[in-house]
Amino acid sequence: MSLGEVACSYSLMILHDDNIAVTGDKISTLLKAAKVDVEAYWPNLFAKLAEKKNLDDLILNAAGGGAPASVSAPVAAASATAVAAPTEEKKEEPKEESDDDMGFSLFD
């Protein structure tokens, strides 16, 4: 993924999160404020994407929230067995001696 794609993706999500209409000019303004230089076509390309797609659905699908139930069920079953596994007790490790205990200092 190029810097232009990443920067425009973040700009798009910022505008969407603040309930601001996504336009190429507003994406460009955010990029200029962040001092990020991208190819001139990226902001308009992402603005057109925002016009044609539901951004909430895109974000949920990218985050894995839109997985079908048939996929989620085996994952949930595997998680339940992982939680039921016995936990190991943590053993206390011996503390390391610090330089203060050696009787000298670098700055004496």
C-alpha positions as CSV (number, residue, x, y, z in Angstrom):
1,M,0.0,0.0,0.0
2,S,1.4,3.4,-0.9
3,L,1.8,6.4,1.3
4,G,-1.0,8.1,-0.7
5,E,-3.4,5.3,-0.1
6,V,-2.7,5.2,3.7
7,A,-2.8,9.0,4.1
8,C,-6.1,9.3,2.2
9,S,-7.6,6.4,4.1
10,Y,-6.9,8.1,7.4
11,S,-8.2,11.4,6.1
12,L,-11.4,9.7,4.9
13,M,-11.9,8.0,8.3
14,I,-11.3,11.3,10.1
15,L,-13.8,13.2,8.0
16,H,-16.4,10.3,8.4
17,D,-15.9,10.1,12.1
18,D,-16.5,13.8,12.5
19,N,-19.6,13.6,10.3
20,I,-18.1,15.9,7.7
21,A,-19.0,15.3,4.0
22,V,-16.0,13.6,2.3
23,T,-14.7,15.6,-0.7
24,G,-11.4,15.6,-2.5
25,D,-10.8,19.2,-1.3
26,K,-11.3,18.3,2.3
27,I,-9.1,15.3,2.1
28,S,-6.4,17.5,0.5
29,T,-6.8,20.1,3.2
30,L,-6.2,17.4,5.9
31,L,-3.2,16.1,4.0
32,K,-1.7,19.6,3.7
33,A,-2.3,20.2,7.4
34,A,-0.4,17.0,8.2
35,K,2.3,18.0,5.7
36,V,1.8,14.8,3.7
37,D,2.4,15.0,-0.1
38,V,0.5,12.6,-2.2
39,E,-0.2,12.2,-5.9
40,A,-3.0,14.6,-7.0
41,Y,-5.4,11.9,-8.0
42,W,-5.6,10.1,-4.5
43,P,-7.9,12.6,-2.7
44,N,-10.5,12.6,-5.5
45,L,-10.4,8.9,-5.9
46,F,-11.1,8.4,-2.2
47,A,-13.9,11.0,-2.3
48,K,-15.6,9.1,-5.2
49,L,-15.3,5.9,-3.1
50,A,-17.0,7.6,-0.2
51,E,-19.9,8.7,-2.5
52,K,-20.5,5.1,-3.8
53,K,-19.9,3.0,-0.7
54,N,-21.3,2.9,2.8
55,L,-18.2,3.8,4.8
56,D,-19.6,2.2,8.0
57,D,-19.8,-1.1,6.2
58,L,-16.3,-0.7,4.7
59,I,-14.9,0.0,8.2
60,L,-16.7,-3.0,9.8
61,N,-15.6,-5.3,7.0
62,A,-12.0,-4.2,7.3
63,A,-12.1,-4.7,11.1
64,G,-13.6,-8.2,10.7
65,G,-17.0,-7.2,12.2
66,G,-18.8,-8.3,9.1
67,A,-17.9,-12.0,9.2
68,P,-20.7,-14.4,8.4
69,A,-22.2,-16.4,11.3
70,S,-20.9,-19.6,9.8
71,V,-17.3,-18.4,10.2
72,S,-17.8,-16.9,13.6
73,A,-19.2,-20.0,15.2
74,P,-16.0,-22.1,14.9
75,V,-14.0,-19.2,16.0
76,A,-16.2,-18.8,19.1
77,A,-15.9,-22.5,19.9
78,A,-12.1,-22.4,19.6
79,S,-12.0,-19.3,21.9
80,A,-14.1,-21.1,24.5
81,T,-11.8,-24.1,24.6
82,A,-8.8,-21.7,24.9
83,V,-10.3,-20.0,27.8
84,A,-11.1,-23.3,29.6
85,A,-7.4,-24.3,29.4
86,P,-5.7,-24.3,32.8
87,T,-3.5,-21.3,33.5
88,E,0.1,-21.6,34.6
89,E,1.1,-20.0,37.8
90,K,3.7,-17.3,37.3
91,K,6.9,-17.9,39.2
92,E,8.7,-15.0,40.7
93,E,12.0,-14.4,39.1
94,P,15.0,-13.4,41.3
95,K,15.7,-9.7,41.2
96,E,18.9,-8.7,39.4
97,E,21.4,-6.7,41.3
98,S,21.7,-3.1,40.4
99,D,25.0,-1.1,39.9
100,D,24.3,0.7,43.2
101,D,25.1,-2.6,45.1
102,M,28.6,-2.9,43.7
103,G,30.1,-0.2,46.0
104,F,31.3,2.2,43.3
105,S,29.9,4.7,40.9
106,L,30.9,6.0,37.5
107,F,30.7,9.6,38.7
108,D,32.9,9.4,41.8
